[in-house]
Amino acid sequence: MSDEFWKLYKNVERWALSSEVNDLIRDDVKSLYEYVKSQVGSSIAETLFSRGLISGTLYDEIKDVERLLDNLDAIDLDMIKASLIRILEILEQAYFSAVRVSKD
């Protein structure tokens, strides 16, 4: 498991557990997203689905998160904050779907 993934994950998780809201949330979420993309592929959902690593349901959830994160600068900070736990869950599932296969 990647120490880098967990470091970035914990940075975002800290925001999810905090009452503070500021622009640094965007930076931390983007960093985690870009890291997962670097490990999986530029389209996380497409890559994992085409390899048969995720279900159609998870594909849809990842696509929703990708659309959100690809437009993160245009999204209200409060909406981002409200979505952080779900974003973390989806990115974690995507990351470990890819990592699991690379270890097999």
Secondary structure, DSSP 8 states (H G I E B T S, - for coil): --HHHHHHHHHHHHHHH-S---THHHHHHHHHHHHHHHHH-SSHHHHHHHTT-S-HHHHHHHHHHHHHHHTGGGS-HHHHHHHHHHHHHHHHHHHHHHHHHHH-
